[in-house]
């Protein structure tokens, strides 16, 4: 249920959008109803609407399953290429109102993975990092969604993640 403050903000945003883009308010309202609160007329996403992000990811071709972790914070699980991934939501208040996400692929540590290999990979690919211990290796990417990003930005970020997962699979895991 929408509060009076949220309704006022939405009405102002719709009015501004209509003035800037010539879009009809009825069409914009329809888009908001269909796509959820995280996406305002093709516009903005933040981490406070994991279900909206999951729907967006699904529409753009990603396999997703929305879950909760042990603390009640949202998690999106899925598969990219040959790897299972998690999108964990951080800086949440009571399982919602999250500010950032972390994308993670966790695999058994390849015997060939050394500190030098991880350091070289981390130096070459700036958006992600490899961490590892005796048993596991992780590819991680942090994304700040506080104050929102555009749908185009989120789609581009997810595409960068997909490409880097595939590079990780080839260069670190030896997949061909």
Backbone as ProteinMPNN parsed JSONL, in Angstrom:
{"seq_chain_A": "XXXXXXXXXXXXXXXXXXXXXXXXXXXXXXXXXXXXXXXXXXXXXXXXXXXXXXXXXXXXXXXXXXXXXXXXXXXXXXXXXXXXXXXXXXXXXXXXXXXXXXXXXXXXXXXXXXXXXXXXXXXXXXXXXXXXXXXXXXXXXXXXXXXXXXXXXXXXXXXXXXXXXXXXXXXXXXXX", "coords_chain_A": {"N_chain_A": [[0.846, -1.177, 0.0], [0.56, 2.193, -0.835], [2.009, 5.041, 0.666], [0.932, 8.371, 1.624], [2.984, 10.197, 1.201], [4.625, 8.754, -0.591], [2.837, 8.573, -2.737], [2.604, 11.262, -3.455], [5.244, 11.826, -4.234], [5.455, 10.028, -6.387], [3.48, 11.1, -8.079], [4.588, 13.626, -8.626], [6.943, 12.818, -9.907], [5.872, 11.502, -12.146], [4.601, 13.65, -13.389], [6.815, 15.302, -13.974], [8.2, 13.565, -15.687], [6.353, 13.373, -17.791], [6.369, 16.007, -18.722], [9.016, 16.228, -19.573], [9.324, 14.179, -21.459], [7.071, 13.963, -23.015], [5.441, 11.819, -22.664], [2.37, 10.16, -21.987], [0.501, 10.422, -18.947], [-1.162, 8.283, -18.32], [-0.028, 6.15, -19.777], [2.476, 6.011, -18.569], [1.696, 5.343, -15.932], [0.658, 2.793, -16.447], [2.982, 1.424, -17.156], [4.397, 1.542, -14.726], [2.667, 0.007, -13.105], [2.854, -2.518, -14.376], [5.616, -3.16, -14.305], [6.608, -2.707, -11.756], [7.713, -1.086, -8.662], [10.446, -0.484, -8.671], [11.155, 0.206, -11.199], [10.576, 2.988, -12.904], [8.773, 4.009, -15.392], [10.549, 2.987, -17.387], [12.82, 3.87, -16.25], [14.395, 4.042, -13.453], [16.314, 2.109, -11.076], [16.748, 0.749, -7.83], [18.204, -0.835, -4.935], [16.139, -1.409, -3.261], [13.983, -2.784, -4.18], [13.999, -5.822, -4.699], [12.389, -7.755, -6.012], [11.497, -6.363, -8.256], [13.95, -5.946, -9.55], [14.594, -8.614, -10.046], [12.506, -9.3, -11.841], [13.147, -7.574, -13.961], [15.676, -8.575, -14.659], [14.95, -11.134, -15.506], [13.361, -10.505, -17.745], [15.346, -9.516, -19.36], [16.748, -11.727, -20.034], [18.083, -13.271, -18.108], [18.492, -16.056, -15.874], [16.691, -16.379, -12.974], [16.01, -16.59, -9.449], [14.238, -15.522, -6.785], [15.071, -15.28, -3.431], [15.49, -15.552, 0.186], [18.079, -14.809, 2.535], [19.685, -16.222, 5.497], [19.426, -14.16, 7.356], [17.175, -12.925, 6.519], [17.459, -11.111, 4.505], [17.128, -10.166, 1.06], [17.982, -12.329, -1.722], [19.07, -13.014, -4.954], [19.22, -15.765, -7.001], [20.82, -17.571, -9.624], [21.856, -18.625, -12.94], [24.629, -18.16, -15.005], [26.108, -18.626, -18.046], [28.239, -21.244, -17.484], [28.096, -21.166, -14.781], [26.754, -20.986, -11.472], [25.257, -18.244, -9.821], [25.002, -15.698, -7.249], [23.101, -12.893, -6.266], [23.537, -10.774, -3.817], [21.96, -8.733, -1.407], [22.792, -5.744, 0.245], [23.31, -3.638, 3.164], [20.746, -3.486, 4.239], [17.58, -2.79, 5.783], [15.851, -4.525, 7.966], [15.366, -6.56, 6.06], [14.643, -5.157, 3.819], [14.762, -2.05, 1.945], [17.368, -1.83, 0.88], [20.745, -0.87, -0.059], [22.854, -1.602, -1.736], [24.334, -4.105, -3.911], [25.889, -7.33, -4.238], [27.428, -9.326, -6.555], [28.111, -12.727, -6.951], [30.094, -15.517, -7.803], [30.783, -18.681, -6.749], [33.087, -21.273, -6.511], [34.622, -24.589, -6.399], [38.044, -24.428, -5.483], [40.308, -24.138, -8.099], [43.131, -26.193, -8.78], [45.197, -24.9, -10.04], [45.006, -22.247, -9.327], [46.639, -19.574, -7.968], [48.073, -17.144, -5.704], [49.449, -15.264, -7.286], [48.204, -15.667, -9.773], [45.557, -14.889, -9.181], [46.025, -12.204, -8.413], [46.989, -11.132, -10.842], [44.727, -11.452, -12.483], [42.905, -9.832, -11.053], [44.146, -7.34, -11.334], [43.903, -6.943, -14.042], [41.133, -6.911, -14.653], [38.971, -4.6, -13.78], [36.392, -4.305, -12.558], [35.721, -6.54, -11.093], [36.741, -8.992, -8.604], [38.879, -11.64, -7.58], [38.767, -13.83, -4.896], [40.113, -16.245, -2.619], [40.373, -19.331, -0.787], [41.693, -22.297, 0.796], [39.796, -24.144, -0.091], [37.752, -22.929, -1.666], [36.986, -20.704, -4.413], [36.147, -17.372, -5.258], [34.411, -15.173, -7.396], [33.734, -11.825, -7.352], [31.608, -8.958, -7.495], [30.901, -5.723, -6.66], [28.146, -3.499, -6.444], [26.923, -0.312, -6.277], [23.773, 0.82, -5.601], [22.478, 2.827, -4.369], [20.429, 5.654, -4.281], [19.626, 5.145, -6.837], [19.913, 3.785, -10.219], [19.844, 3.985, -13.796], [17.714, 1.98, -15.944], [19.087, 1.23, -18.247], [21.732, 1.472, -17.344], [21.788, -0.498, -15.328], [21.277, -2.78, -16.887], [23.571, -2.751, -18.503], [25.557, -3.071, -16.527], [24.92, -5.663, -15.625], [25.49, -7.039, -17.982], [28.248, -6.61, -18.197], [29.01, -8.058, -15.917], [28.205, -10.646, -16.752], [29.956, -11.054, -18.954], [32.428, -10.97, -17.61], [32.179, -13.155, -15.89], [32.236, -15.212, -17.781], [34.853, -14.849, -18.759], [36.287, -15.41, -16.405], [35.582, -18.11, -16.142], [36.909, -19.164, -18.395], [39.66, -18.276, -18.115], [40.42, -18.82, -15.444], [39.068, -21.11, -14.522], [39.484, -22.779, -16.611], [37.651, -23.464, -18.588], [36.366, -24.165, -21.811]], "CA_chain_A": [[0.0, 0.0, 0.0], [1.365, 3.39, -1.019], [1.751, 6.109, 1.635], [0.616, 9.674, 1.024], [4.248, 10.764, 0.737], [5.017, 8.021, -1.798], [1.907, 8.961, -3.811], [2.986, 12.612, -3.871], [6.512, 11.715, -4.968], [5.155, 9.379, -7.662], [2.747, 12.053, -8.913], [5.545, 14.626, -9.091], [7.832, 12.161, -10.872], [5.112, 11.287, -13.381], [4.406, 14.96, -14.005], [8.103, 15.692, -14.543], [8.469, 12.684, -16.817], [5.46, 13.764, -18.879], [6.85, 17.28, -19.267], [10.302, 16.03, -20.24], [9.327, 13.21, -22.547], [5.835, 13.968, -23.779], [4.704, 10.583, -22.405], [1.109, 10.382, -21.289], [0.512, 9.911, -17.582], [-1.812, 6.966, -18.319], [0.947, 5.173, -20.245], [3.491, 5.875, -17.527], [1.069, 4.594, -14.84], [0.566, 1.413, -16.881], [4.332, 0.872, -17.08], [4.705, 1.363, -13.307], [1.882, -1.129, -12.618], [3.345, -3.764, -14.968], [7.016, -3.458, -14.018], [6.936, -2.595, -10.345], [8.167, 0.19, -8.117], [11.86, -0.203, -8.936], [11.289, 0.717, -12.553], [9.605, 4.052, -13.119], [8.674, 4.39, -16.796], [11.791, 2.655, -18.069], [13.813, 4.749, -15.696], [15.356, 3.91, -12.378], [16.33, 0.953, -10.186], [17.601, 0.75, -6.656], [18.215, -2.158, -4.318], [15.019, -1.552, -2.332], [12.937, -3.617, -4.794], [14.613, -7.013, -5.294], [11.46, -8.414, -6.943], [11.554, -5.591, -9.5], [15.223, -6.263, -10.203], [14.477, -9.992, -10.554], [11.66, -9.262, -13.049], [13.927, -6.929, -15.01], [16.703, -9.526, -15.09], [14.274, -12.202, -16.246], [12.972, -9.956, -19.051], [16.536, -9.295, -20.183], [17.343, -13.0, -20.414], [18.799, -13.96, -17.031], [17.776, -17.036, -15.049], [16.658, -15.823, -11.632], [15.11, -17.09, -8.421], [14.302, -14.632, -5.634], [15.077, -16.008, -2.16], [15.966, -14.786, 1.338], [19.172, -15.478, 3.251], [19.396, -16.572, 6.895], [19.059, -12.948, 8.088], [15.956, -12.373, 5.951], [17.758, -10.197, 3.406], [16.866, -10.798, -0.234], [19.053, -12.9, -2.543], [18.655, -13.527, -6.258], [20.103, -16.84, -7.445], [20.62, -17.906, -11.027], [22.956, -19.258, -13.649], [25.18, -17.46, -16.166], [27.065, -19.487, -18.736], [28.349, -22.533, -16.789], [28.264, -20.9, -13.35], [25.677, -20.494, -10.616], [25.623, -16.976, -9.197], [24.109, -15.082, -6.278], [23.086, -11.446, -6.101], [23.211, -10.531, -2.423], [21.58, -7.344, -1.147], [23.492, -5.274, 1.432], [22.874, -2.411, 3.837], [19.285, -3.586, 4.301], [16.912, -2.547, 7.056], [14.76, -5.471, 8.128], [15.111, -7.327, 4.844], [14.261, -4.286, 2.702], [15.454, -0.757, 1.902], [18.788, -2.127, 0.685], [21.447, 0.164, -0.816], [23.847, -2.103, -2.684], [24.303, -5.536, -4.195], [27.143, -7.98, -4.577], [27.281, -10.496, -7.42], [29.119, -13.706, -6.539], [30.195, -16.897, -8.271], [31.669, -19.432, -5.846], [33.398, -22.584, -7.088], [35.78, -25.246, -5.773], [39.296, -23.797, -5.918], [41.115, -24.901, -9.059], [44.497, -26.469, -8.311], [46.116, -23.963, -10.691], [44.799, -20.881, -8.829], [47.628, -19.114, -6.993], [47.981, -15.715, -5.4], [49.899, -14.508, -8.458], [47.152, -15.762, -10.794], [44.448, -14.038, -8.74], [46.464, -10.807, -8.49], [47.041, -10.733, -12.252], [43.333, -11.322, -12.932], [42.324, -8.66, -10.395], [44.742, -6.14, -11.918], [43.447, -6.814, -15.435], [39.688, -6.704, -14.753], [38.756, -3.674, -12.67], [35.081, -4.343, -11.911], [35.562, -7.745, -10.275], [37.931, -9.481, -7.917], [38.905, -13.041, -7.161], [39.289, -14.171, -3.575], [40.111, -17.697, -2.495], [41.026, -19.992, 0.348], [42.133, -23.643, 0.412], [38.725, -24.949, -0.686], [36.838, -22.21, -2.552], [37.356, -19.472, -5.113], [34.979, -16.529, -5.508], [34.452, -13.991, -8.244], [32.808, -10.899, -6.716], [31.441, -7.624, -8.075], [30.048, -4.87, -5.84], [27.421, -2.488, -7.22], [26.197, 0.66, -5.463], [22.49, 1.213, -6.199], [21.9, 3.876, -3.547], [19.966, 6.803, -5.075], [19.13, 4.617, -8.111], [20.596, 3.798, -11.512], [18.892, 3.801, -14.893], [17.557, 0.618, -16.447], [20.199, 0.994, -19.176], [22.94, 1.264, -16.547], [21.701, -1.819, -14.691], [21.441, -3.794, -17.934], [24.986, -2.743, -18.879], [26.294, -3.662, -15.408], [24.688, -7.109, -15.676], [26.207, -7.568, -19.142], [29.665, -6.639, -17.805], [29.121, -9.21, -15.014], [28.13, -11.865, -17.571], [31.204, -11.183, -19.703], [33.523, -11.27, -16.692], [31.994, -14.545, -15.459], [32.729, -16.059, -18.872], [36.316, -14.74, -18.754], [36.697, -16.175, -15.216], [35.453, -19.533, -16.475], [37.977, -19.537, -19.343], [41.021, -18.005, -17.652], [40.711, -19.366, -14.103], [38.535, -22.468, -14.394], [39.937, -23.583, -17.751], [36.537, -23.872, -19.463], [36.52, -23.782, -23.233]], "C_chain_A": [[0.886, 1.232, 0.0], [0.991, 4.449, 0.019], [1.435, 7.4, 0.89], [1.88, 10.323, 0.461], [4.715, 10.08, -0.545], [4.134, 8.403, -2.97], [2.255, 10.346, -4.345], [4.26, 12.577, -4.701], [6.272, 11.09, -6.337], [4.449, 10.344, -8.6], [3.68, 13.126, -9.466], [6.492, 14.036, -10.142], [7.127, 11.938, -12.204], [4.895, 12.588, -14.126], [5.686, 15.428, -14.686], [8.425, 14.856, -15.775], [7.617, 13.082, -18.021], [5.949, 15.046, -19.532], [8.132, 17.096, -20.076], [10.204, 15.16, -21.479], [8.095, 13.243, -23.428], [5.018, 12.704, -23.573], [3.405, 10.915, -21.686], [1.191, 9.787, -19.895], [-0.118, 8.528, -17.528], [-0.825, 5.886, -18.753], [2.021, 4.934, -19.192], [2.936, 5.074, -16.35], [0.989, 3.106, -15.183], [1.937, 0.736, -16.76], [4.709, 0.612, -15.618], [3.953, 0.157, -12.757], [2.455, -2.451, -13.117], [4.727, -4.131, -14.449], [7.432, -3.254, -12.571], [7.565, -1.275, -9.963], [9.608, 0.515, -8.463], [12.067, 0.414, -10.305], [10.203, 1.743, -12.777], [9.685, 4.48, -14.568], [9.978, 4.164, -17.544], [12.989, 3.299, -17.426], [14.777, 4.212, -14.689], [15.17, 2.636, -11.55], [17.163, 1.292, -8.964], [17.454, -0.611, -5.987], [17.054, -2.368, -3.347], [13.885, -2.396, -2.906], [13.56, -4.829, -5.486], [13.691, -7.731, -6.283], [11.441, -7.691, -8.283], [12.833, -5.849, -10.267], [15.166, -7.667, -10.792], [13.624, -10.023, -11.827], [12.423, -8.659, -14.224], [14.976, -7.887, -15.56], [16.09, -10.641, -15.928], [13.891, -11.733, -17.643], [14.174, -9.736, -19.956], [17.344, -10.574, -20.393], [18.1, -13.752, -19.33], [17.889, -14.964, -16.332], [17.85, -16.536, -13.617], [15.687, -16.578, -10.739], [15.304, -16.193, -7.204], [14.139, -15.45, -4.358], [15.387, -15.021, -1.032], [17.115, -15.551, 1.978], [18.767, -15.716, 4.7], [18.976, -15.365, 7.729], [17.758, -12.331, 7.58], [16.192, -11.368, 4.844], [17.54, -10.913, 2.077], [18.14, -11.294, -0.914], [18.411, -13.32, -3.86], [19.685, -14.568, -6.661], [19.803, -17.134, -8.911], [21.837, -18.576, -11.618], [23.32, -18.395, -14.843], [26.225, -18.378, -16.761], [27.091, -20.844, -18.038], [28.311, -22.388, -15.27], [26.97, -20.464, -12.673], [26.165, -19.199, -9.973], [24.595, -16.606, -8.137], [24.224, -13.577, -6.405], [22.618, -11.22, -4.667], [22.953, -9.044, -2.228], [22.172, -6.937, 0.2], [22.943, -3.943, 1.916], [21.349, -2.349, 3.888], [18.798, -3.261, 5.71], [15.728, -3.496, 7.146], [14.393, -6.223, 6.864], [14.64, -6.487, 3.673], [15.056, -2.979, 2.809], [16.968, -0.952, 1.783], [19.428, -1.045, -0.184], [22.39, -0.363, -1.887], [23.663, -3.602, -2.885], [25.722, -6.034, -4.407], [26.803, -9.212, -5.401], [28.429, -11.442, -7.109], [28.969, -15.003, -7.328], [31.184, -17.571, -7.338], [31.834, -20.841, -6.392], [34.48, -23.27, -6.253], [37.06, -24.626, -6.337], [40.026, -24.691, -6.912], [42.538, -25.068, -8.528], [45.491, -25.463, -8.869], [45.989, -22.53, -10.178], [45.795, -20.564, -7.712], [47.37, -17.644, -6.691], [48.397, -14.861, -6.587], [48.844, -14.514, -9.567], [45.988, -14.843, -10.438], [44.826, -12.563, -8.838], [46.503, -10.307, -9.925], [45.629, -10.54, -12.806], [42.719, -10.049, -12.346], [42.869, -7.353, -10.966], [44.205, -5.882, -13.328], [41.981, -6.422, -15.537], [39.211, -5.876, -13.568], [37.42, -3.79, -11.964], [34.902, -5.522, -10.959], [36.863, -8.075, -9.56], [37.753, -10.959, -7.601], [39.452, -13.079, -5.741], [39.244, -15.685, -3.462], [40.729, -18.115, -1.172], [41.403, -21.394, -0.119], [41.066, -24.395, -0.386], [37.933, -24.24, -1.779], [37.521, -21.04, -3.24], [36.068, -18.705, -5.386], [35.335, -15.442, -6.503], [33.372, -13.068, -7.694], [32.799, -9.562, -7.442], [30.466, -6.854, -7.192], [29.425, -3.786, -6.708], [26.643, -1.608, -6.251], [24.924, 1.066, -6.209], [21.786, 2.281, -5.37], [21.594, 5.08, -4.435], [19.649, 6.423, -6.521], [20.107, 4.711, -9.275], [19.538, 3.596, -12.583], [18.809, 2.334, -15.279], [18.69, 0.276, -17.407], [21.497, 0.72, -18.42], [22.926, -0.106, -15.895], [21.897, -2.928, -15.722], [22.903, -3.889, -18.363], [25.849, -3.376, -17.784], [26.145, -5.178, -15.403], [25.415, -7.749, -16.86], [27.718, -7.628, -18.866], [29.909, -7.837, -16.886], [29.135, -10.511, -15.821], [29.443, -12.094, -18.322], [32.369, -11.575, -18.788], [33.397, -12.668, -16.087], [32.535, -15.487, -16.534], [34.252, -16.019, -18.964], [36.902, -15.52, -17.574], [36.647, -17.677, -15.507], [36.59, -19.995, -17.398], [39.36, -19.437, -18.718], [41.378, -18.681, -16.327], [40.255, -20.823, -13.993], [38.916, -23.372, -15.553], [38.831, -24.076, -18.65], [36.787, -23.376, -20.883], [35.189, -23.723, -23.915]], "O_chain_A": [[1.856, 1.304, 0.754], [-0.189, 4.726, 0.233], [1.646, 7.504, -0.318], [1.855, 10.921, -0.614], [5.152, 10.749, -1.481], [4.627, 8.544, -4.089], [2.207, 10.577, -5.554], [4.347, 13.221, -5.746], [6.816, 11.558, -7.337], [4.774, 10.407, -9.786], [3.579, 13.497, -10.635], [6.8, 14.683, -11.143], [7.711, 12.157, -13.266], [4.991, 12.632, -15.353], [5.659, 15.893, -15.825], [8.873, 15.388, -16.791], [8.113, 13.122, -19.147], [5.945, 15.162, -20.758], [8.316, 17.718, -21.122], [10.927, 15.382, -22.45], [8.075, 12.613, -24.486], [3.998, 12.523, -24.237], [3.351, 11.839, -20.875], [1.862, 8.778, -19.678], [0.34, 7.677, -16.767], [-0.791, 4.811, -18.154], [2.427, 3.797, -18.952], [3.633, 4.21, -15.818], [1.222, 2.256, -14.325], [2.026, -0.406, -16.309], [5.282, -0.432, -15.309], [4.531, -0.641, -12.018], [2.533, -3.411, -12.351], [4.987, -5.303, -14.178], [8.552, -3.619, -12.211], [7.907, -0.455, -10.816], [9.963, 1.691, -8.541], [13.073, 1.085, -10.532], [9.023, 1.395, -12.833], [10.58, 5.241, -14.938], [10.456, 5.049, -18.253], [14.079, 3.279, -17.998], [15.921, 3.939, -15.05], [14.056, 2.153, -11.348], [18.15, 2.023, -9.046], [16.663, -1.443, -6.432], [16.991, -3.4, -2.678], [12.923, -2.696, -2.199], [13.643, -4.868, -6.714], [14.163, -8.26, -7.289], [11.377, -8.331, -9.332], [12.814, -5.96, -11.493], [15.634, -7.892, -11.908], [13.982, -10.702, -12.79], [12.356, -9.166, -15.343], [15.149, -8.001, -16.773], [16.656, -11.041, -16.946], [14.069, -12.465, -18.617], [14.045, -9.765, -21.179], [18.478, -10.527, -20.868], [18.707, -14.784, -19.616], [16.682, -14.755, -16.213], [18.939, -16.294, -13.096], [14.687, -17.128, -11.199], [16.403, -16.113, -6.655], [13.186, -16.217, -4.219], [15.527, -13.82, -1.261], [17.134, -16.782, 1.971], [17.63, -15.44, 5.084], [18.247, -15.52, 8.708], [17.284, -11.338, 8.131], [15.237, -10.822, 4.293], [17.742, -12.123, 1.979], [19.226, -10.751, -0.709], [17.333, -13.914, -3.871], [20.885, -14.292, -6.664], [18.675, -16.964, -9.374], [22.728, -19.034, -10.904], [22.453, -17.953, -15.597], [27.122, -18.851, -16.063], [26.071, -21.532, -18.001], [28.475, -23.371, -14.548], [26.195, -19.682, -13.222], [27.339, -19.072, -9.625], [23.477, -17.121, -8.122], [25.312, -13.045, -6.625], [21.453, -11.444, -4.341], [23.638, -8.202, -2.808], [22.074, -7.679, 1.178], [22.23, -3.232, 1.207], [20.741, -1.312, 3.621], [19.519, -3.438, 6.692], [14.714, -3.294, 6.477], [13.216, -6.495, 6.627], [14.272, -7.034, 2.633], [15.921, -2.84, 3.674], [17.744, -0.317, 2.497], [18.738, -0.379, -0.956], [22.697, 0.348, -2.844], [22.944, -4.27, -2.141], [26.632, -5.263, -4.714], [25.99, -10.04, -4.992], [29.581, -11.02, -7.012], [27.864, -15.519, -7.499], [32.3, -17.086, -7.157], [30.854, -21.52, -6.697], [35.178, -22.611, -5.484], [37.142, -24.337, -7.531], [40.328, -25.848, -6.619], [43.075, -24.161, -7.893], [46.518, -25.197, -8.245], [46.789, -21.675, -10.558], [45.793, -21.198, -6.657], [46.553, -16.993, -7.342], [47.766, -13.841, -6.866], [48.616, -13.496, -10.22], [45.491, -14.105, -11.288], [44.023, -11.753, -9.301], [46.093, -9.179, -10.199], [45.368, -9.57, -13.519], [42.085, -9.277, -13.065], [42.138, -6.369, -11.07], [44.071, -4.732, -13.747], [41.619, -5.663, -16.435], [39.065, -6.403, -12.465], [37.337, -3.381, -10.806], [34.016, -5.495, -10.105], [37.925, -7.527, -9.857], [36.645, -11.45, -7.388], [40.461, -12.447, -5.428], [38.437, -16.339, -4.124], [41.483, -17.378, -0.538], [41.43, -21.649, -1.323], [41.397, -25.195, -1.261], [37.486, -24.885, -2.727], [38.487, -20.467, -2.736], [35.034, -19.294, -5.702], [36.422, -14.866, -6.456], [32.216, -13.474, -7.578], [33.825, -9.092, -7.934], [29.33, -7.286, -6.997], [30.077, -3.225, -7.589], [25.805, -2.097, -5.494], [24.993, 1.595, -7.319], [20.629, 2.609, -5.633], [22.425, 5.475, -5.253], [19.425, 7.306, -7.349], [20.988, 5.571, -9.32], [18.453, 3.088, -12.3], [19.708, 1.546, -14.984], [19.2, -0.844, -17.388], [22.272, -0.156, -18.805], [23.938, -0.807, -15.903], [22.602, -3.903, -15.461], [23.418, -4.988, -18.564], [26.771, -4.135, -18.084], [27.122, -5.9, -15.202], [25.901, -8.875, -16.754], [28.385, -8.586, -19.257], [30.897, -8.553, -17.051], [29.981, -11.376, -15.595], [29.975, -13.204, -18.322], [33.195, -12.412, -19.151], [34.412, -13.303, -15.799], [33.223, -16.458, -16.216], [34.879, -17.046, -19.221], [37.906, -16.216, -17.731], [37.567, -18.416, -15.157], [37.158, -21.071, -17.21], [40.144, -20.384, -18.776], [42.528, -19.071, -16.123], [40.965, -21.664, -13.441], [38.704, -24.583, -15.498], [39.039, -25.022, -19.411], [37.349, -22.302, -21.1], [35.119, -23.42, -25.106]]}, "name": "protein", "num_of_chains": 1, "seq": "XXXXXXXXXXXXXXXXXXXXXXXXXXXXXXXXXXXXXXXXXXXXXXXXXXXXXXXXXXXXXXXXXXXXXXXXXXXXXXXXXXXXXXXXXXXXXXXXXXXXXXXXXXXXXXXXXXXXXXXXXXXXXXXXXXXXXXXXXXXXXXXXXXXXXXXXXXXXXXXXXXXXXXXXXXXXXXXX"}
